[in-house]
Amino acid sequence: MSRLDPIPLEDLSDDIRLMVEKGEAMMGFTPNDALIMARNPAVMKAVSGLVAAIYAPSKIEAGLKRLIGHVNSTAAGCIYCQVHTAHGAHNQGVDDAKIKAVWEYETSDLFTDRERAALRVAQGAGQTPNMVTDIEFADLKTYFDDNEIVEIVSVIAMFGFLNRWNATLATELESTPLNFAKQTGLKTDV
Protein backbone atom coordinates (compact mmCIF):
# COMPACT_ATOMS: atom_id res chain seq x y z
CA MET A 1 0.00 0.00 0.00
CA SER A 2 1.30 3.42 -0.95
CA ARG A 3 2.50 5.66 1.86
CA LEU A 4 0.41 8.46 0.36
CA ASP A 5 -2.95 7.89 -1.27
CA PRO A 6 -3.35 8.63 -4.97
CA ILE A 7 -5.77 11.46 -5.69
CA PRO A 8 -9.00 10.23 -7.32
CA LEU A 9 -9.24 11.21 -11.00
CA GLU A 10 -12.43 13.18 -10.37
CA ASP A 11 -10.59 15.41 -7.89
CA LEU A 12 -7.90 16.50 -10.38
CA SER A 13 -7.95 19.83 -12.16
CA ASP A 14 -8.65 19.61 -15.89
CA ASP A 15 -5.02 20.26 -16.91
CA ILE A 16 -3.62 17.66 -14.51
CA ARG A 17 -6.30 15.14 -15.49
CA LEU A 18 -5.26 15.61 -19.13
CA MET A 19 -1.63 14.80 -18.22
CA VAL A 20 -2.71 11.70 -16.32
CA GLU A 21 -4.86 10.62 -19.28
CA LYS A 22 -1.87 11.05 -21.63
CA GLY A 23 0.13 8.82 -19.30
CA GLU A 24 -2.69 6.29 -19.35
CA ALA A 25 -2.79 6.36 -23.17
CA MET A 26 0.96 5.77 -23.34
CA MET A 27 1.09 3.07 -20.66
CA GLY A 28 -2.30 1.37 -20.92
CA PHE A 29 -3.30 2.11 -17.31
CA THR A 30 -3.52 5.06 -14.92
CA PRO A 31 -0.17 5.32 -13.09
CA ASN A 32 -0.47 5.63 -9.32
CA ASP A 33 2.75 7.64 -9.08
CA ALA A 34 1.20 10.37 -11.23
CA LEU A 35 -1.93 10.43 -9.07
CA ILE A 36 0.26 10.93 -6.00
CA MET A 37 2.48 13.47 -7.77
CA ALA A 38 -0.65 15.43 -8.73
CA ARG A 39 -0.68 16.74 -5.15
CA ASN A 40 1.95 19.20 -6.41
CA PRO A 41 0.76 20.36 -9.85
CA ALA A 42 4.02 22.18 -10.65
CA VAL A 43 6.05 19.01 -10.08
CA MET A 44 3.49 16.96 -12.01
CA LYS A 45 3.72 19.32 -14.99
CA ALA A 46 7.53 19.34 -14.92
CA VAL A 47 7.83 15.56 -14.68
CA SER A 48 5.18 15.05 -17.35
CA GLY A 49 7.13 17.32 -19.70
CA LEU A 50 10.37 15.52 -18.90
CA VAL A 51 8.87 12.08 -19.54
CA ALA A 52 7.34 13.29 -22.84
CA ALA A 53 10.68 14.75 -23.98
CA ILE A 54 12.69 11.67 -23.04
CA TYR A 55 10.25 9.16 -24.51
CA ALA A 56 9.69 11.17 -27.71
CA PRO A 57 10.65 9.31 -30.90
CA SER A 58 14.39 9.61 -31.47
CA LYS A 59 17.47 7.76 -32.67
CA ILE A 60 17.42 5.53 -29.57
CA GLU A 61 14.80 2.82 -29.96
CA ALA A 62 11.82 3.09 -27.59
CA GLY A 63 12.31 -0.49 -26.41
CA LEU A 64 15.96 0.12 -25.58
CA LYS A 65 14.99 3.21 -23.58
CA ARG A 66 12.65 1.03 -21.50
CA LEU A 67 15.36 -1.62 -21.01
CA ILE A 68 17.80 1.09 -19.92
CA GLY A 69 15.20 2.27 -17.41
CA HIS A 70 14.60 -1.31 -16.30
CA VAL A 71 18.26 -2.12 -15.63
CA ASN A 72 18.77 1.26 -13.96
CA SER A 73 15.69 0.81 -11.74
CA THR A 74 16.68 -2.72 -10.80
CA ALA A 75 20.17 -1.56 -9.85
CA ALA A 76 18.57 1.19 -7.75
CA GLY A 77 16.14 -1.26 -6.13
CA CYS A 78 12.82 0.29 -7.22
CA ILE A 79 10.33 -2.53 -7.80
CA TYR A 80 7.62 -0.14 -9.05
CA CYS A 81 9.85 1.24 -11.82
CA GLN A 82 11.29 -2.20 -12.62
CA VAL A 83 7.84 -3.55 -13.33
CA HIS A 84 6.74 -0.43 -15.22
CA THR A 85 9.79 -0.45 -17.48
CA ALA A 86 9.52 -4.18 -18.19
CA HIS A 87 5.85 -3.73 -19.09
CA GLY A 88 6.78 -0.66 -21.16
CA ALA A 89 9.48 -2.61 -23.03
CA HIS A 90 6.89 -5.30 -23.80
CA ASN A 91 4.48 -2.63 -25.09
CA GLN A 92 7.27 -1.24 -27.29
CA GLY A 93 7.72 -4.62 -28.97
CA VAL A 94 10.65 -6.03 -26.99
CA ASP A 95 10.28 -9.81 -26.87
CA ASP A 96 9.38 -11.15 -23.42
CA ALA A 97 12.30 -13.59 -23.58
CA LYS A 98 14.66 -10.63 -23.94
CA ILE A 99 13.01 -8.79 -21.05
CA LYS A 100 13.36 -11.87 -18.84
CA ALA A 101 17.02 -12.28 -19.90
CA VAL A 102 17.95 -8.63 -19.38
CA TRP A 103 20.29 -9.47 -16.48
CA GLU A 104 22.13 -11.83 -18.78
CA TYR A 105 22.79 -8.98 -21.23
CA GLU A 106 26.56 -9.49 -21.02
CA THR A 107 26.40 -13.08 -22.31
CA SER A 108 23.00 -13.57 -23.96
CA ASP A 109 22.80 -13.73 -27.76
CA LEU A 110 19.57 -11.74 -27.44
CA PHE A 111 21.61 -8.55 -26.91
CA THR A 112 23.91 -6.70 -29.27
CA ASP A 113 27.21 -5.15 -28.21
CA ARG A 114 25.52 -1.76 -28.67
CA GLU A 115 22.76 -2.69 -26.22
CA ARG A 116 25.29 -4.17 -23.79
CA ALA A 117 27.20 -0.88 -23.70
CA ALA A 118 24.03 1.08 -22.88
CA LEU A 119 22.79 -1.41 -20.29
CA ARG A 120 26.20 -1.57 -18.61
CA VAL A 121 26.14 2.21 -18.13
CA ALA A 122 22.50 2.06 -16.95
CA GLN A 123 23.43 -0.55 -14.35
CA GLY A 124 26.42 1.38 -13.04
CA ALA A 125 24.50 4.65 -12.96
CA GLY A 126 21.70 3.06 -10.92
CA GLN A 127 24.05 2.38 -8.05
CA THR A 128 25.09 4.75 -5.30
CA PRO A 129 27.78 5.89 -5.58
CA ASN A 130 27.67 5.90 -9.36
CA MET A 131 29.72 2.97 -10.64
CA VAL A 132 30.08 3.93 -14.33
CA THR A 133 33.75 3.67 -15.29
CA ASP A 134 35.69 5.61 -17.90
CA ILE A 135 36.14 2.35 -19.81
CA GLU A 136 32.37 1.70 -19.87
CA PHE A 137 31.71 5.26 -21.01
CA ALA A 138 34.34 4.98 -23.75
CA ASP A 139 32.65 1.77 -24.90
CA LEU A 140 29.32 3.61 -24.98
CA LYS A 141 30.92 6.20 -27.29
CA THR A 142 31.88 3.38 -29.66
CA TYR A 143 28.20 2.73 -30.43
CA PHE A 144 26.46 6.05 -29.78
CA ASP A 145 27.13 9.64 -30.80
CA ASP A 146 27.11 12.45 -28.24
CA ASN A 147 23.44 13.31 -28.84
CA GLU A 148 22.41 9.69 -28.38
CA ILE A 149 24.45 9.52 -25.18
CA VAL A 150 22.56 12.55 -23.89
CA GLU A 151 19.33 10.61 -24.55
CA ILE A 152 20.64 7.55 -22.70
CA VAL A 153 21.78 9.60 -19.71
CA SER A 154 18.43 11.44 -19.78
CA VAL A 155 16.60 8.13 -19.37
CA ILE A 156 18.92 7.21 -16.51
CA ALA A 157 18.50 10.60 -14.82
CA MET A 158 14.71 10.52 -15.17
CA PHE A 159 14.66 7.15 -13.46
CA GLY A 160 16.94 8.49 -10.75
CA PHE A 161 14.04 10.76 -9.80
CA LEU A 162 11.28 8.20 -10.40
CA ASN A 163 13.13 5.44 -8.51
CA ARG A 164 13.55 7.66 -5.44
CA TRP A 165 9.96 8.92 -5.70
CA ASN A 166 8.33 5.51 -5.97
CA ALA A 167 10.59 3.59 -3.60
CA THR A 168 10.22 6.25 -0.91
CA LEU A 169 6.45 6.44 -1.29
CA ALA A 170 6.10 2.65 -1.69
CA THR A 171 3.84 3.38 -4.67
CA GLU A 172 1.41 0.53 -5.20
CA LEU A 173 1.69 -1.31 -8.50
CA GLU A 174 -1.33 -1.14 -10.76
CA SER A 175 -3.03 -4.36 -11.88
CA THR A 176 -1.94 -4.19 -15.55
CA PRO A 177 1.84 -4.08 -15.00
CA LEU A 178 1.53 -6.32 -11.93
CA ASN A 179 -0.26 -9.00 -13.97
CA PHE A 180 2.38 -8.70 -16.71
CA ALA A 181 5.13 -9.17 -14.12
CA LYS A 182 3.45 -12.23 -12.64
CA GLN A 183 2.92 -13.76 -16.12
CA THR A 184 6.57 -13.27 -17.03
CA GLY A 185 8.01 -14.21 -13.63
CA LEU A 186 9.39 -10.77 -12.73
CA LYS A 187 9.95 -9.87 -9.10
CA THR A 188 7.12 -7.75 -7.69
CA ASP A 189 8.07 -7.35 -4.03
CA VAL A 190 11.16 -6.56 -2.04
TIDRENVEX-953858 format. One line per 5 residues: number of its first residue (from 1); their letters; for each residue x, y, z of N, C-alpha, C. Coordinates in Angstrom, 3 decimals. Layout:
NUM = A = X Y Z X Y Z X Y Z  ...
//
This chain:
1 = MSRLD = 0.836 -1.177 0.000 0.000 0.000 0.000 0.887 1.249 0.000  0.531 2.182 -0.837 1.304 3.417 -0.948 1.300 4.183 0.373  2.400 4.862 0.640 2.503 5.662 1.864 1.669 6.929 1.796  1.367 7.383 0.584 0.406 8.462 0.359 -0.641 7.945 -0.611  -1.884 8.335 -0.388 -2.953 7.889 -1.274 -2.929 8.652 -2.594
6 = PIPLE = -3.160 7.946 -3.695 -3.350 8.634 -4.971 -4.619 9.492 -4.910  -4.589 10.601 -5.611 -5.772 11.464 -5.686 -6.748 10.848 -6.690  -8.026 10.743 -6.349 -9.001 10.226 -7.320 -9.046 11.110 -8.572  -9.210 10.477 -9.729 -9.239 11.210 -11.002 -10.223 12.362 -10.979  -11.385 12.144 -10.370 -12.427 13.183 -10.374 -12.040 14.407 -9.544
11 = DLSDD = -11.034 14.285 -8.703 -10.588 15.413 -7.887 -9.466 16.223 -8.537  -8.993 15.792 -9.704 -7.899 16.498 -10.384 -8.421 17.682 -11.166  -7.609 18.708 -11.285 -7.952 19.828 -12.165 -7.919 19.324 -13.607  -8.564 20.056 -14.493 -8.651 19.614 -15.890 -7.281 19.433 -16.531  -6.339 20.361 -16.272 -5.023 20.263 -16.911 -4.222 19.074 -16.378
16 = IRLMV = -4.325 18.803 -15.086 -3.617 17.662 -14.508 -4.279 16.359 -14.955  -5.597 16.335 -15.013 -6.304 15.143 -15.488 -5.876 14.813 -16.913  -5.703 15.833 -17.750 -5.264 15.614 -19.128 -3.874 14.965 -19.157  -2.970 15.409 -18.295 -1.632 14.803 -18.221 -1.716 13.349 -17.783  -2.547 13.068 -16.802 -2.709 11.700 -16.322 -3.302 10.833 -17.438
21 = EKGEA = -4.249 11.377 -18.176 -4.860 10.623 -19.282 -3.849 10.356 -20.394  -2.934 11.282 -20.649 -1.867 11.047 -21.629 -0.959 9.916 -21.151  -0.659 9.906 -19.870 0.133 8.821 -19.304 -0.586 7.493 -19.443  -1.892 7.505 -19.212 -2.689 6.288 -19.353 -2.689 5.811 -20.804  -2.799 6.736 -21.747 -2.792 6.365 -23.166 -1.449 5.753 -23.562
26 = MMGFT = -0.373 6.275 -23.011 0.960 5.771 -23.339 1.216 4.419 -22.676  0.737 4.243 -21.441 1.091 3.071 -20.655 0.028 1.972 -20.663  -1.219 2.350 -20.921 -2.303 1.365 -20.916 -2.995 1.236 -19.571  -2.680 2.095 -18.635 -3.300 2.108 -17.309 -3.014 3.459 -16.672  -3.741 3.800 -15.634 -3.519 5.059 -14.921 -2.424 4.838 -13.884
31 = PNDAL = -1.288 5.535 -14.017 -0.173 5.316 -13.095 -0.409 5.959 -11.718  -0.269 5.139 -10.688 -0.467 5.632 -9.323 0.536 6.704 -8.936  1.765 6.614 -9.458 2.748 7.636 -9.085 2.318 9.012 -9.565  1.679 9.075 -10.731 1.195 10.368 -11.233 0.055 10.897 -10.373  -0.801 9.998 -9.910 -1.926 10.431 -9.070 -1.453 10.913 -7.700
36 = IMARN = -0.330 10.413 -7.236 0.260 10.933 -5.998 0.974 12.249 -6.287  1.728 12.278 -7.386 2.475 13.472 -7.769 1.555 14.657 -8.039  0.321 14.379 -8.430 -0.653 15.434 -8.732 -0.940 16.318 -7.520  -0.528 15.907 -6.348 -0.685 16.744 -5.149 0.139 18.026 -5.274  1.156 17.999 -6.134 1.946 19.195 -6.409 1.904 19.417 -7.918
41 = PAVMK = 0.934 20.200 -8.408 0.759 20.361 -9.850 2.007 20.846 -10.584  2.807 21.691 -9.969 4.017 22.183 -10.647 4.996 21.034 -10.887  5.168 20.163 -9.909 6.052 19.012 -10.081 5.460 18.070 -11.119  4.158 17.840 -11.038 3.491 16.963 -12.007 3.700 17.464 -13.434  3.547 18.743 -13.648 3.722 19.324 -14.987 5.176 19.179 -15.441
46 = AVSGL = 6.111 19.438 -14.552 7.528 19.338 -14.917 7.913 17.899 -15.257  7.495 16.963 -14.432 7.834 15.563 -14.677 7.145 15.059 -15.938  5.906 15.451 -16.139 5.183 15.045 -17.348 5.900 15.541 -18.605  6.369 16.783 -18.569 7.131 17.316 -19.703 8.442 16.586 -19.908  9.112 16.249 -18.813 10.371 15.521 -18.900 10.156 14.135 -19.509
51 = VAAIY = 9.160 13.416 -19.022 8.866 12.080 -19.544 8.532 12.157 -21.038  7.716 13.136 -21.417 7.345 13.286 -22.836 8.571 13.565 -23.694  9.472 14.420 -23.213 10.678 14.749 -23.980 11.603 13.543 -24.107  11.759 12.804 -23.036 12.688 11.672 -23.040 12.143 10.501 -23.848  10.844 10.274 -23.782 10.249 9.162 -24.514 9.786 9.543 -25.922
56 = APSKI = 10.046 10.770 -26.350 9.690 11.169 -27.715 10.480 10.322 -28.718  9.914 10.071 -29.879 10.654 9.311 -30.897 12.017 9.958 -31.172  13.035 9.107 -31.292 14.392 9.607 -31.471 15.246 8.516 -32.095  16.552 8.737 -32.100 17.474 7.760 -32.671 17.650 6.534 -31.774  17.357 6.673 -30.497 17.425 5.533 -29.574 16.056 4.854 -29.604
61 = EAGLK = 16.050 3.550 -29.854 14.797 2.816 -29.958 14.016 2.894 -28.646  12.687 2.993 -28.770 11.825 3.091 -27.591 11.993 1.891 -26.669  12.123 0.697 -27.234 12.308 -0.494 -26.410 13.613 -0.460 -25.639  14.680 0.021 -26.271 15.965 0.120 -25.579 15.876 1.139 -24.447  15.169 2.236 -24.663 14.995 3.211 -23.583 14.338 2.554 -22.376
66 = RLIGH = 13.333 1.715 -22.612 12.653 1.031 -21.500 13.590 0.029 -20.828  14.407 -0.681 -21.616 15.361 -1.621 -21.014 16.429 -0.884 -20.205  16.862 0.267 -20.679 17.804 1.095 -19.923 17.169 1.475 -18.583  15.918 1.933 -18.636 15.202 2.272 -17.407 15.033 1.074 -16.495  14.802 -0.089 -17.089 14.602 -1.307 -16.298 15.884 -1.705 -15.557
71 = VNSTA = 16.984 -1.747 -16.264 18.258 -2.118 -15.634 18.634 -1.081 -14.580  18.460 0.190 -14.897 18.773 1.263 -13.959 17.907 1.152 -12.706  16.612 0.914 -12.879 15.692 0.813 -11.741 15.969 -0.418 -10.900  16.352 -1.510 -11.540 16.677 -2.722 -10.801 17.940 -2.498 -9.978  18.934 -1.865 -10.573 20.173 -1.564 -9.849 19.902 -0.638 -8.672
76 = AGCIY = 18.920 0.258 -8.822 18.572 1.190 -7.751 17.625 0.572 -6.724  17.003 -0.566 -7.065 16.136 -1.259 -6.128 14.684 -0.810 -6.111  14.209 -0.175 -7.168 12.821 0.293 -7.216 11.950 -0.721 -7.961  11.191 -1.509 -7.211 10.327 -2.529 -7.804 9.276 -1.889 -8.710  8.668 -0.804 -8.265 7.621 -0.139 -9.051 8.140 0.208 -10.451
81 = CQVHT = 9.293 0.850 -10.522 9.846 1.244 -11.823 10.360 0.047 -12.614  10.866 -0.981 -11.928 11.292 -2.199 -12.622 10.128 -2.798 -13.397  9.012 -2.931 -12.714 7.840 -3.554 -13.333 7.291 -2.657 -14.439  7.225 -1.353 -14.202 6.735 -0.429 -15.224 7.602 -0.467 -16.480  8.911 -0.483 -16.313 9.788 -0.454 -17.483 9.772 -1.776 -18.233
86 = AHGAH = 9.641 -2.879 -17.515 9.521 -4.183 -18.192 8.227 -4.226 -19.003  7.143 -3.785 -18.392 5.854 -3.730 -19.093 5.945 -2.766 -20.280  6.605 -1.629 -20.079 6.783 -0.660 -21.162 7.612 -1.225 -22.303  8.663 -1.975 -21.984 9.482 -2.610 -23.029 8.624 -3.586 -23.835  7.817 -4.370 -23.141 6.894 -5.303 -23.804 5.962 -4.535 -24.747
91 = NQGVD = 5.395 -3.440 -24.260 4.484 -2.634 -25.086 5.185 -1.994 -26.282  6.504 -1.821 -26.184 7.268 -1.239 -27.289 7.801 -2.314 -28.233  7.371 -3.562 -28.036 7.724 -4.625 -28.969 8.946 -5.444 -28.598  9.521 -5.219 -27.419 10.647 -6.035 -26.987 10.097 -7.412 -26.610  10.715 -8.443 -27.133 10.281 -9.812 -26.867 10.385 -10.116 -25.375
96 = DAKIK = 9.381 -10.815 -24.847 9.376 -11.148 -23.418 10.603 -11.958 -23.011  11.099 -12.810 -23.890 12.305 -13.589 -23.576 13.491 -12.660 -23.346  13.566 -11.600 -24.105 14.657 -10.628 -23.945 14.495 -9.856 -22.637  13.266 -9.497 -22.313 13.013 -8.795 -21.052 13.419 -9.684 -19.877  13.027 -10.943 -19.923 13.360 -11.872 -18.840 14.863 -12.118 -18.747
101 = AVWEY = 15.570 -12.018 -19.867 17.018 -12.279 -19.901 17.851 -11.014 -19.732  17.228 -9.905 -19.381 17.945 -8.630 -19.377 19.169 -8.650 -18.456  19.136 -9.427 -17.366 20.290 -9.473 -16.477 21.363 -10.431 -16.963  21.116 -11.017 -18.113 22.135 -11.831 -18.782 22.640 -11.089 -20.019  22.447 -9.776 -20.035 22.785 -8.985 -21.228 24.248 -9.125 -21.642
106 = ETSDL = 25.137 -9.369 -20.693 26.565 -9.491 -21.024 26.863 -10.741 -21.849  26.084 -11.802 -21.668 26.396 -13.081 -22.306 25.315 -13.586 -23.250  24.112 -13.063 -23.160 22.997 -13.569 -23.962 23.099 -13.114 -25.417  22.834 -14.048 -26.326 22.802 -13.727 -27.756 21.628 -12.825 -28.120  20.721 -12.609 -27.184 19.574 -11.737 -27.440 19.974 -10.261 -27.488
111 = FTDRE = 21.169 -9.944 -27.003 21.612 -8.553 -26.907 22.800 -8.286 -27.817  22.792 -7.119 -28.429 23.911 -6.698 -29.275 24.972 -6.026 -28.399  26.161 -5.857 -28.947 27.206 -5.147 -28.213 26.782 -3.709 -27.927  26.038 -3.128 -28.847 25.519 -1.763 -28.673 24.598 -1.706 -27.458  23.674 -2.653 -27.367 22.760 -2.691 -26.224 23.517 -2.964 -24.929
116 = RAALR = 24.484 -3.853 -24.983 25.286 -4.166 -23.793 25.965 -2.910 -23.249  26.515 -2.109 -24.137 27.195 -0.880 -23.702 26.231 0.045 -22.974  25.029 0.206 -23.513 24.034 1.085 -22.885 23.547 0.513 -21.563  23.305 -0.788 -21.518 22.793 -1.411 -20.292 23.851 -1.446 -19.195  25.100 -1.590 -19.579 26.202 -1.568 -18.609 26.264 -0.200 -17.914
121 = VAQGA = 26.127 0.858 -18.707 26.135 2.209 -18.128 24.883 2.426 -17.272  23.739 1.934 -17.733 22.500 2.063 -16.950 22.634 1.361 -15.600  23.254 0.194 -15.599 23.431 -0.554 -14.351 24.349 0.213 -13.394  25.482 0.655 -13.889 26.417 1.383 -13.038 25.853 2.690 -12.521  25.073 3.359 -13.347 24.497 4.649 -12.957 23.359 4.484 -11.959
126 = GQTPN = 22.778 3.294 -11.869 21.699 3.062 -10.922 22.183 2.799 -9.511  23.475 2.668 -9.357 24.055 2.381 -8.047 24.525 3.666 -7.376  24.593 3.617 -6.050 25.095 4.749 -5.295 26.258 4.275 -4.445  27.448 4.845 -4.611 27.775 5.886 -5.582 27.756 5.343 -7.010  27.703 6.257 -7.942 27.670 5.896 -9.358 28.896 5.050 -9.691
131 = MVTDI = 28.649 3.926 -10.360 29.721 2.969 -10.644 30.132 2.937 -12.121  29.691 3.898 -12.919 30.083 3.931 -14.327 31.566 4.273 -14.405  32.308 3.457 -15.147 33.753 3.669 -15.285 34.048 4.420 -16.588  35.244 4.960 -16.668 35.686 5.615 -17.904 35.723 4.611 -19.054  36.089 3.388 -18.767 36.137 2.348 -19.812 34.724 2.071 -20.339
136 = EFADL = 33.757 1.945 -19.438 32.373 1.703 -19.869 31.843 2.877 -20.684  32.185 4.089 -20.273 31.709 5.259 -21.009 32.382 5.338 -22.379  33.652 5.003 -22.456 34.343 4.980 -23.750 33.714 3.941 -24.670  33.327 2.798 -24.118 32.650 1.769 -24.903 31.301 2.286 -25.409  30.597 3.017 -24.569 29.322 3.614 -24.976 29.527 4.520 -26.192
141 = KTYFD = 30.624 5.276 -26.189 30.916 6.202 -27.291 31.278 5.461 -28.588  31.611 4.186 -28.474 31.877 3.376 -29.660 30.606 3.159 -30.480  29.474 3.087 -29.788 28.200 2.726 -30.430 27.213 3.872 -30.559  27.419 4.948 -29.804 26.456 6.046 -29.783 27.179 7.374 -29.953  26.546 8.295 -30.691 27.131 9.637 -30.799 26.761 10.450 -29.550
146 = DNEIV = 27.310 11.644 -29.443 27.110 12.452 -28.238 25.634 12.752 -27.984  24.859 13.022 -29.020 23.439 13.313 -28.844 22.676 12.084 -28.353  23.044 10.927 -28.845 22.405 9.695 -28.379 22.783 9.407 -26.925  24.015 9.714 -26.567 24.447 9.516 -25.179 23.667 10.426 -24.247  23.401 11.645 -24.692 22.561 12.545 -23.887 21.180 11.915 -23.671
151 = EIVSV = 20.630 11.284 -24.701 19.332 10.609 -24.553 19.426 9.472 -23.542  20.472 8.668 -23.624 20.643 7.545 -22.699 20.764 8.054 -21.264  21.598 9.056 -21.056 21.777 9.603 -19.711 20.497 10.293 -19.236  19.722 10.842 -20.149 18.434 11.439 -19.777 17.477 10.391 -19.237  17.429 9.225 -19.874 16.596 8.127 -19.370 17.060 7.743 -17.969
156 = IAMFG = 18.350 7.584 -17.803 18.922 7.209 -16.511 18.587 8.254 -15.453  18.760 9.521 -15.777 18.502 10.597 -14.818 17.017 10.685 -14.463  16.142 10.499 -15.443 14.707 10.520 -15.168 14.364 9.416 -14.173  14.947 8.231 -14.394 14.656 7.146 -13.463 15.326 7.348 -12.114  16.388 8.133 -12.059 16.941 8.493 -10.753 15.880 9.170 -9.905
161 = FLNRW = 15.135 10.089 -10.500 14.037 10.761 -9.804 12.901 9.788 -9.517  12.440 9.084 -10.555 11.280 8.202 -10.395 11.562 7.046 -9.427  12.785 6.507 -9.447 13.130 5.438 -8.507 13.045 5.937 -7.066  13.593 7.101 -6.806 13.550 7.655 -5.445 12.115 7.973 -5.043  11.363 8.558 -5.966 9.964 8.920 -5.701 9.161 7.679 -5.310
166 = NATLA = 9.195 6.679 -6.162 8.335 5.510 -5.974 8.803 4.584 -4.859  10.101 4.426 -4.693 10.592 3.588 -3.601 10.306 4.239 -2.250  10.477 5.540 -2.160 10.224 6.254 -0.907 8.743 6.236 -0.546  7.893 6.417 -1.545 6.454 6.439 -1.293 5.817 5.054 -1.305  6.615 4.025 -1.600 6.096 2.651 -1.695 4.855 2.629 -2.592
171 = TELES = 4.979 3.266 -3.749 3.843 3.379 -4.669 3.335 1.993 -5.041  2.039 1.818 -4.919 1.407 0.532 -5.198 1.342 0.282 -6.701  1.750 -0.921 -7.087 1.694 -1.308 -8.498 0.247 -1.450 -8.950  -0.008 -1.022 -10.158 -1.327 -1.138 -10.761 -1.512 -2.559 -11.297  -2.746 -2.974 -11.493 -3.029 -4.362 -11.879 -2.432 -4.729 -13.242
176 = TPLNF = -2.436 -3.836 -14.219 -1.935 -4.186 -15.551 -0.447 -4.540 -15.536  0.433 -3.681 -15.034 1.842 -4.081 -15.002 2.109 -5.210 -14.005  1.348 -5.251 -12.908 1.526 -6.320 -11.929 1.194 -7.674 -12.550  0.103 -7.753 -13.296 -0.264 -9.000 -13.971 0.781 -9.396 -15.007  1.315 -8.413 -15.742 2.384 -8.699 -16.708 3.592 -9.292 -15.984
181 = AKQTG = 3.976 -8.687 -14.877 5.135 -9.168 -14.123 4.916 -10.591 -13.631  3.742 -10.877 -13.135 3.450 -12.229 -12.643 3.475 -13.239 -13.790  2.940 -12.859 -14.949 2.915 -13.764 -16.116 4.321 -14.051 -16.625  5.214 -13.089 -16.506 6.571 -13.268 -17.029 7.574 -13.662 -15.953  7.127 -13.779 -14.703 8.007 -14.211 -13.628 8.915 -13.136 -13.084
186 = LKTDV = 8.564 -11.853 -13.273 9.386 -10.771 -12.728 9.084 -10.575 -11.248  10.085 -10.143 -10.531 9.948 -9.868 -9.105 8.999 -8.685 -8.897  8.077 -8.827 -7.943 7.117 -7.748 -7.692 7.071 -7.305 -6.238  7.984 -7.814 -5.418 8.072 -7.350 -4.030 9.528 -7.359 -3.596  9.789 -6.671 -2.526 11.161 -6.555 -2.036 11.613 -7.837 -1.369
//
